[in-house]
């Protein structure tokens, strides 16, 4: 089983729909089913707002897509000459070096995200991909908003009823509304406001014009120097200062900057109102297909409507994607992780260094939270020293529980401890609930008060199921062997995997040789078997009304084949079943070679969604299957073959892949030259790589690059250059 690949697959295609969009249906079954689903979801969907989820979640808005096909190299002629000499040193033609192109004043900013109304100073409506010239004003109306990017990676997020401009010298001006500014590479020197001047020193800040002569300044990172005709003051990170035109500036007061700036990343407006299915698509580097083992340059997150219509690219990352993880309960956010692009020795003939096995430019993996509705994404980080194997958000999204390890000193790999922890995103507090090297995922009770998990350590078959009170920390041992539990909607019953017959293969740490059982934890009765013993059942999932349990089964084909027909390794086939909660009836819904990487119920309980992972990227698919055992099913797609880009998106995606490949090549070239002691040339190569990575969202906004992702690559290359 692909333990590493599927470690985040709790309910990747979970469907909690409140507002389904109308879409043409291909058959009567799907039309009737989706109409009923729409009504059922609207009747049950929660309406509560999730307020203030601070904690160590780094804010970053996603860029949207493509503008310009010219690839960019260094921004000074000396570096260009150094790269030409470098190419000669490695017998590569000088013409192969990327052309240098300074950013013209007419293309100073690019629109990455836009919510109408957004216009420029002449009244022209702005859309994603449009360029804004230097000193030109950008205006947002009531309900409007916009994200602007520079070639150096700086971000400007404007709220409704705002007015902003930036000139070629790096001086910005905000006269109305609210601006969240993330200044990178020292691009922005100052912000002029009606109340005075804000000098930026590598600063991330939030500035809001509250009156015609008053500005509220919240410093998130770095520091600022406030100045007007009455004096000046330096304000450090974590403070808010009120700048008034008629008074001398002050150093301000301490505030919770995460809560104060939540407006710009949507964390204060999370509603349970989506109806999307999420999947991943991988784009290979150019000139490497149809090689059997290619390395992806781009990893894309796609979404589609509940009936398979409306497929759209949400976000693009560099490297490998993991299968999407679970939705944050009641929200539009999904969690997942990416694995970085790897580099090896640079090939100067192909100008390529992407490899299947090599060294990563950035950290080994990165966990993300992605808003599927808006495209916003943030990096998800635990407190220093903690590494999560299975992070699971509480029903109110205010806490995260995870199995993993804690290492006080990252450099000392001999000092670490395993366990189950609870991390409070509001207070930053983290508590250990259970000791041991736990390898299975915890599950929450619907009210968020209890956790159910196996206390068994390692990857064996010895698992003891426990219930943990998250308030008191009390651990209640149920006295049964089991793992991979799911709590019923009313919280009184637990479906779990148990009676494991053998070690070896496992899914999310749970052996795949067990059966499904049902335990009434409220009445403390004996477990009820729901699946035939020894069938290899896994992943129980409750129906919305709590009367049925969905589960998948791995069948070994060798059980029905003659010894001559058995191949090595032993082939498998997979099936999906539904069992009545009282154990009275079992129905088979699906059978095939495609691994059921995730399963989910439709909100009305009349159908299930199954993601079948057949071998090969083009064979993956999402199936919508009737839950009545009739066998009615619709293939919704959700793979590389049916995720079609427009001609403009495709051209710019190809150009972006070429830029990523060149950036990785330059980074590998810098490492090679550094090992030879050729430090000036090495530094030039690293700087080229940093420039290419940093400019990806600005050059290709239609590709919808993640700004935090491209920036971490750019910063890694810049650090290498400084060494």
N, C-alpha and C positions, 0 to 999 in steps of 0.2 A: 504493500500500500504506500501511496505517496505521502508519508507522514509530514515531511517538510513542506511540500507544496500546499497541502490542505489544512495546515495548522490553524488557519483563521476561518474555516468554513463552518460557521454555526448555522446561519440561515441567510446565505448570500442573496437568495432571491425571495426573501421574506416580503409578503405583500400586505401592507397596512394601508389600504386605500380609502381616502375620504372623498376626494374630488377626482373622479376619472374623467379624462378628456374623451370627447366623442371621436370615434375612429371607425372606418369602414370594417365590417366583419366579413370574413370569407365564407362563413357557413352559419346556419341557424343555431347550432349547438353553442358556438362561441358567442354569438350575439345574445342569446337568451341568458347564458351563464354570466356574461359580463354585466348585463342589465341588472340581474339579481345581486351580483357582487357589489355593484354600485350602490344599490339601496341598502344592503346589509352593512356596508362600510360606513355609509353616511349616518346610519343609526347608532353605530357603536364607537366611531372614532373619537378619541379624547380631544378636548379642546383647550386644555390647560397650556399656558405659556411656561416655558422653562426659564427661570430668571437667574442671571448672574452665575455662570459656571466658570469662576476663576480657577486658578491652579497653574501648573506649569505647562500650559499649552501656548506655543508660540504662534503669534498672529501672522497670517500671510494671505493675501488675496491672489487667486489664480488669474493668470493672463489668458486671454482668449485667442487670437489666431493670426493669420499670416498677412504680411504686407511687403513686398519687395523680394526679389529673388537673388540679389547680389549677396554673396557671402563676404563677410567682413574680416579683415585681418587686424594688424596693429594700426595705431593711430599716429605714428610718427615715422618719418622717413629713415631715421637711423636704425630703428628696429627692423624696418623692411629690408634695408641693405644687409643687416646681420642675418636675416632669414634667407635671403638669396645666397649669401656666402655659405650658410649652413646647408642649403640644398645641394650646392656644388660639392661640399664635403662628403655628403652621403650619396653622390652620383644621381641625384634627382634633378630633373629639369627645372630651371628657375621659374618657368612659366606655370609650374604646378603649384607654386606658392600662392595662397589666396591674395587677391588684390587688396590693397589698402584703400579704404574709402572713409573719409571723414564724414561725420554726420552733418548734413547741411542744416542751416537754420530753418529751412522750410519743412524739415522733418524732425523737429525737436522732440515732440511727444507723439505717442500712438495711443489710440483708444483701445483698451483691452477688454473692458466690460462696460456696458451702458444700459441704463434703464430710462426710457424716455419719460419726460422731455429733456434732451441734452442738445445744446446748440453752441455754435461759436459766436464771436462778437458780431458777425454779419447776419446772424439769424439762421444760418445753414444748420440743418439737423446733422448731428454726428452719430456715426454707427461704428461698430467694432471694425478695426482695421484702418480707420481714417487717421491721417496725420494732422497734427496741429502745429503750425509754424511758431517760431519764437515770438513771444510777446503777445500772441493772439489770446483773447479771452475765451474761457470755456464756462458756460452757464448751465446750471441745472434748474429745472422748474419744480413745481410742487409734485412730490412723489418721484422725482428723477434722481439719478445717481450715476456716477461714472468713475472708472479706474483708468488712470493715465500712466504710461510707462515711458522711461527714457532708455536710451541705448546703454547707459551705464548701470541699469538695474534699479534706479530709484522709482518709487511708487507714490502716486498721489490719488487719494480716494476722496471724492467730493460727495457730500450728502445733499439732500434736497435744498433748493433755493440758495445755491452757492454760486460764487463768481471767483475764478482763479485764472492766473496767467503766469508764465515762466519765460524769462528772456534767455538769450544765448550765453550771458555771463553767469548764469546760475542764480539770478535773483528772482524770487517768486513774489506774487502779490495775491492776497486774498482780501476781498472787500466786503463779501457777504457770505453767510452760511458757515459750513464746517468742513475742515480739511484734515485728513490723516496723512501725514507725510513720512515716508521711510527713505531717508537720505543715504545713498550708497556712493562710494568712490569720491566723496567730497564734492559731488556735483552741485548741490544746492548750498549757496553761501548764506542766504538770508531770506526771510519772508517779510515783506512790507505789509502792514495792516493799518487800519484807521487809527489805532491807538499807539502805534510805534513800530519799532523794528525788532524782529526775532532773528538773532544770529545763530546759525546752526553749526554744531561741532560734531559731525558724524551722528546726527540725532534722529531718532524716531519720535514724533510728537503729534499731538492732536490740538488743533487751533480752531476755536469757534468764535465768530463775531456775534456777541450777544446783544450789543447795541451799536449805534453808529460810531461810538467813541470807546468801546470796551471790547476786549478780546480775552477769552479764557484760554490759557496755554497749559496743556498737560504734557509733561516730559516723560516718555516711555523708556527711552534708552539714551545714553549720552548726557549732554547738557546743552543749554541754550543761554545766550546773553540777550536779555531784554533791554531795550534802550529807547528813550524818547527825549524830548526837550528838557525833562526834569531830572534825568539821571539814568542810571543803568543798574542791573542786577543779574547775577549768574544763578540759574535755576538748575539743580541736578535732577537726575532721574527719580521717578516716584513722587514728584510734586506737581501741584497745580498752582499757577500764579494768575492773578487777574491784572491784565495790563490796561490801564486807563489813560487816555490821552492827557488828562489834566493833573495826573499824579506821577510821582517817581515810582518805578517798578519795584516790586518786592520779591523775596525768594520763595514765597508761596507756602503752601501747607502740604503735608503728606496725604496722599490719597491712594486708593486701590486702582492702579492704572488699568488693570485688566477689566474691571467692572466699568470704569469710566469710559473706556474706548470700545466697549462691546458693540456699539452701533455699526462699526465699520466692517465687522466680519459676521454679522447676523446672529451672534450667540444670544442676543436678547430677544430674538424673534423666531425661535424654533417652534413651529407648529407641527402637529401630526397630520399632515395633509398631503401625502405623496402617494403615487401609485405606480412606481417605477421598478423595473428589474435591471440590475446592474451586472455587467460582465466585462471582461478584459479582452483587448485585441493587441497583438504584438506586430510591430513593423520591423522587418529585417533590414540590415544595411544594404545599400545598393550593390549590385554586381555580385551578390553572394547566393542568390537563388539560381537553380534549385539544389544547392548543396544540402546534403542530408542533415548537417549539424551547423545551422547558422546562428549567429549571435544577434539578438534584437538590439537595435539602436534606440527604438522608441517603444514605450509601453503605454497603451491608451486605456482609459476607463470609459466605457460606453454605457448608455442607458436606453431602455425602450419602454413603451407603454405596456400595460398589463396584457394587451392582446397581441403584442409583437410589433405593433406599428410605431412610427416615430423614432426610429433608431437614430441616435445622435452621439457624437463624441463630446464627453464632458471635460476631460482633462488628459494631458499628455505628460509623461515622465520619462526620464532617461534610464535605460536599462531594462531589467526584467520586472514584470508585475507578478505578484502572488495572486492567487484567486481572491476575488473580493471577500472581505470579511463580513461581519454581521452589521445590520443597521443599528444605529443608536436608537433605543426604544422611543417610540413616539416622535421621531424627528425625521428630517430630510437628510441626515448625515449618515454616511457609511464609513466603516473603518477598514483599512487594508494596509498592506505593506509592499514595498518595492525593494528589489535587489539591484545594486548598482552595476553599471557597465564595467566590464573587466578589460584591462589592457595587457598586452604582451610586447615583445620586441617590435619596434616599428618597421613596417614594410615600406621602404621608400619608393618602390615601383608602383604599388597599389595605393600608396599613401593611406595605409590602414594599420591599426594596432588593436582592433577589437578581436577578442579571443573568447573561447568557451571557458577556459580555465586560466586565470591569471591573477593580477593584482587590481584591487578596486581603488578608484580615485577618492571616493568618499567612504563613510563608514559602511560596514557590511550590509546593513539593512536599515530601512527607515519606515516607521509607522506613520500613517496619515489619517486624518479625518477629512472627508470630502462631502460638501453639500451638493447633492445631485441636482437640486433645483437651480442653484445659482452658479455653480462651478467654483465657489470659494473652497480653499483647502488650507488646513493648518497642520503643522507637524505635531504629533502626539508624543510627549516625552514624560517619562516618570522622573521622580527625584533622582539625583546623582547616585550611582552605585546599584540601582535596581534594573533588572532585565526581566521582561515579561515573556512567558511562553504563551499563555492564553489570557489576554485582558478582556474582561467582560463588564460592560457598563450596567449600572443599576437601572431599574425601571424608570427612575426620575432623572437619570443621566448626571447625578450629582456625585456619584462614587464609582470607582473602578476596582474590581477585585481581580487578582491575577495570581497564577502560579508562576514560579520562576526562581530567580536567585538574587541575593544581595551580596555585593562585593565592596566592602568599605574602601579598599584601596584598589583602583582599577589596574595598577601595575603589579599587584600581588595576586596571582591567579590561585594560589594555595589557600587564601583566606576568603572563603565564600560560604554562604548558607542558603539552603533551599527552603521553600515554604509557600504558604498562601497568605497574601497580603490584601489589605483593604486601604485604598487611597481615596481620601476625601478631596475632591476638586475645589471645594469652596475654602476650606481651611488650610489645605496643604498637608494635613496630618496623614501619617501612614502607620498602620498597625499590622502586626503579624497575628494571624488567626490560627495557623496550623504549621507545625514543623515538618520537615522532610523534603526529599526530592520528588515532588509530586509531578506526574506527567499527564494528568487528565485535566479537563476544563471544569471549572465550577459553574453552577447554574443558580440563578436567583429565584426566589419565590416571587409571585406577582406583586405582593405588597412591599418588596424590598427589605423585609426584615430578616430573612433567613437565606442561607446558602446551603446547597447540597453538593457534595463532592466525595470522591474516593480518597481515603487517607493512605492508600497503598503507594509505595515508593517504587520508582524505576518502571521498567517496561515488562514486568511479569504478569501473572494471572491472579496474584493475591491482592484483592481489592476489598477494602472495608468501607461501606457507605456510611457517611456521617452527615448530620445536620448542624449548622453553626448559626448561633444567634449573633447577628452583626452588631447589636448594641452592647450586649454583655460579654460577647466572646465565648459563651458557653458552647461546648462541643457535645452533641448527643450522638452516641453510637447506636446505629439501628440494629446491629447484630446480624447483618446479612452481608454477603459478598456481592458487590456490584459496582458499576462505574457508568459514566456516560448518561447521567440521569436527566430527566425532564420533569418539571413540576406542572401539575394540572392547572387549568385556569382559575379554579377556586382555591388552590393551594393545599388541598387535603390529600392528594395522591401523588405518587412519584412513579414514573415509568423509567426503567433502567435496564442496562445490559448485565447479565450475570451468567453463572454456571459455565465459565470458560473452559473449553476442552483442551486447548493447547496454547503455547506461547508462539511468538513469531509475528505474524502480520497484525497490524493494529491501525485504527483510524482515530486521530486526535488522542492518541495514547491508550485507547480502549482496544483490547483484543477483539478480533473479528470472528472469534469462534464461539461466541456465546448466544444466549437467547434473551428475549424481551420478557420482563416480569413487571407486575403492577403491585405496588405496596401502598396501603392506606395508612399514612403516617399519623393521621388524626386518631384512628381507632386501634392502631398497633396490631393489625391482623396479620395472618400469614400471607406471603406473596402469592399472587395469581399468575400463572404462566400465560403469556399472550401469544407466543410463537412456539412452533415445534422445537424441541430441544436439539441442540447441536447443529442448528441450521446456519449459524453464522450471522445472526441478526444484529443490527446496530442502528444508531441515530434515531431513537424514538422521538416523535413530535406529536403533541396533542392537537386535536381538532379544536376550533374556536369554542364549541359548546361543551368540550370536555367528555364527549361520549365515545370517541374513537382515538386510536393511536396509529400514526403512520410510521413505518419503519422500512429499512432496506436490508437486503440479504445478499451476501456474497456466496455464490455457489461455485464449488470446485468442479470443473467439467470432468475431472478424472473419476468422479464418483459414478459417472454414467458411461465412460469410455473404456474400451478394451486397453490392455497394457500397450498394444502396438499403436494405438491412436493417441496416447498421452504424449504431449510434447514437454520440453523443458524450457522455461519454467512452466509449471502447471497452469493452464489457461483458466480464466474465470468468466462467469457471466453474473449479471446482477439483476435483481428484481425488487420492486416496490410493493409493499403489502399494506392493507388497512385492517386493523383488528378492532373489534368492539371492546370497550373498556371492561366488560364483564367476562371477556374471554370466550364468548359464545360463537363468534363467527370471524373468519379471516377471508379477505378477498385480495387476489393479485391484480394490481393495476398495470404494471409495466415489467417487461423483461427484455434484456438486451446486453450487448457487450459494453456499452458505454457506462462507465462508472458513475453512479448517482452522487456527484460531488456535493449536492445540496438539495434539500426538499423543503417545501413550504405549502401550507394550506392557503387557499383563497379565503377571504374573510367570511364568505357565506357558508363555507364548509362543503360546497358542492363540487369542488375541483381541487387538484393539487398541482403545484409547479415542481418540475424535476429538471435539474441540470445534469445532462448526461455527458460525461467526459470520455468520449471515444478517442482512440489513438489518433493523433494528428490535430492540428489547430483548426482545420476546416471542418472537422467532424463533430466538434463540440456543438451542443444545441440545448435549448430550453424547451421542454414539453409542457403543454397544458393538458391535463388528463382528467376526465370525469371521475369523480370519487364514488360512483355508484356501481363500479365493476363492469360497466358495459364495454370498456375498451376504447371509448371515444377519446381521441387525442388529436391535438394540433401541434405541429412543429413550429415554434415561434422563431427559430433561428437563434441568433446571438453568437456569431463566430466571425472569423476573419473574412469569410466569403460574402456575407450579406451586410457587412458594415461598410457601406459604400460612401466614398467621399465625392464631393463635387469636383469638376475638373480643376477649379482654382485651388481648392483644398488639397487635392492630390499633388499638383505641381509644387505647392509650397511645402507640403509634407516631405516630398522627395528632396527639396532644397534643404529643409531642416535636417533630414537624415544625413545629407552630405556634410552639413556644418558640424553635426555631432561627431561624425566619423573623423573629420579633420581635427576637431578639438581634441579628441582622444589620441589621435596620431601625434599632435603637437605635444601633448602632455607626456606621452611615452618617449618622444624624441628628447624632451627636456630631461627626463630621468636618465636616458642613455648618455647624453652629453655630460650630465653632472657626474656620472660614474667615471667618465674619462677626464674629469678635471677641467672641462671646457665651460666654465661658469658663465661668462657673458652670453655665449650662445644658448646655454641651457636656460638662463633667465628669460631671454627673448622668446624661446619656445613656450615656456610656462605662461608668459604674459599673453601670447597669442591665444593659447588655450583658454585662459581666463576671460579674455575679451569675447571669444566666440561663445562660450557658455553664457556669459552675462547678457549678451545681446539677443539670445534666442527668443525670449518672449516679445521683445521689441521688433525684431525682424519678421517674425512669423506669428502674428496674433491669432490667425485663423487655426493654427495648430493647437491652440489653447494650452501652451506650456504652463507648468506650475512654476511660479516665480520662486517660491522657497526651494524647490528642487534644483532649478538651474543656478540659483545663487550659491547653494552649498558646493556645487561643482566649481563655480568660478572662484569662490573663496579658497577651496582646496588648492587650486592651481596658483592663486596669488600667494598663498603661504609657501608653496614649493618654490616660487620665484624669489621670495624674500630670504630663503635659506641659501 
